[in-house]
Amino acid sequence: MKNEEQAELFRYCSKNEIWVLTWYNKIKILHTTFKVKVKKDVGELEVGSYVEVDEVKLASNGKTVYLIDGKFYFFYYFEIFTHL
């Protein structure tokens, strides 16, 4: 990803919130901390456990990462629940 592309992405990012599309096609803004469910074992996190996301960031490859217990994990290891 080029520096210009990264700069453009960062204009729309916040480490304290994430916008999600619900099953009802409504946009909901979740503010940190929010809970997610682990979909696949990663690091010390086990499948099925619920953890809290402290920050949301972009990795250098442009993918979303969550800060959980002081460590960064890619978003695709987790399922977001908008009602928790």
C-alpha positions in Angstrom: 0.0 0.0 0.0 1.4 3.4 -1.0 1.9 6.2 1.6 -0.8 8.3 -0.1 -3.3 5.5 0.2 -2.5 4.9 3.8 -2.9 8.6 4.6 -6.3 8.6 2.9 -7.4 5.6 5.0 -6.2 7.1 8.2 -8.4 10.2 7.6 -11.5 8.0 8.2 -10.2 5.9 11.1 -10.6 6.3 14.8 -8.9 4.1 17.4 -11.9 4.5 19.6 -14.8 3.4 17.4 -15.8 1.1 14.6 -18.8 1.3 12.2 -20.6 -1.9 11.6 -23.5 -2.9 9.4 -26.2 -4.9 11.4 -28.3 -7.7 10.1 -31.1 -5.2 9.6 -28.9 -3.0 7.3 -28.5 -0.3 9.9 -25.1 1.3 10.6 -24.2 1.2 14.2 -21.1 2.9 15.8 -19.4 0.8 18.5 -17.2 2.7 20.9 -14.3 1.0 22.6 -14.4 -1.0 24.7 -16.7 -3.4 22.9 -17.0 -7.2 23.2 -16.2 -9.7 20.4 -16.3 -13.5 20.3 -13.2 -15.4 19.3 -13.9 -17.5 16.1 -10.6 -19.2 15.9 -7.8 -19.9 18.4 -5.2 -17.1 18.1 -2.4 -16.3 20.5 -3.7 -17.0 24.0 -7.3 -16.5 23.0 -9.6 -19.6 22.8 -12.5 -20.2 20.5 -15.8 -19.2 22.0 -14.5 -16.9 24.6 -15.6 -13.2 24.8 -13.0 -10.5 25.0 -13.0 -6.7 25.0 -11.5 -4.6 22.3 -9.5 -1.6 23.7 -8.6 0.0 20.4 -9.1 -0.3 16.7 -6.2 0.3 14.3 -5.0 -0.3 10.8 -2.1 -2.6 10.1 0.5 -1.6 7.5 -1.2 -3.8 5.0 -4.5 -1.8 5.5 -6.3 -4.5 7.5 -8.2 -3.7 10.7 -6.6 -4.9 13.9 -7.9 -5.0 17.5 -5.9 -4.2 20.6 -7.0 -6.8 23.2 -5.1 -7.2 26.5 -2.1 -5.3 25.1 -1.7 -7.4 21.9 -2.9 -6.7 18.3 -5.0 -9.3 16.4 -6.5 -9.2 12.9 -10.3 -8.6 12.9 -11.1 -11.8 11.1 -10.5 -13.9 14.2 -13.5 -12.3 15.9 -17.3 -11.9 15.6 -18.7 -8.6 16.6 -21.9 -8.5 18.6 -23.8 -5.2 18.4 -26.1 -6.1 21.3 -23.6 -6.9 24.0 
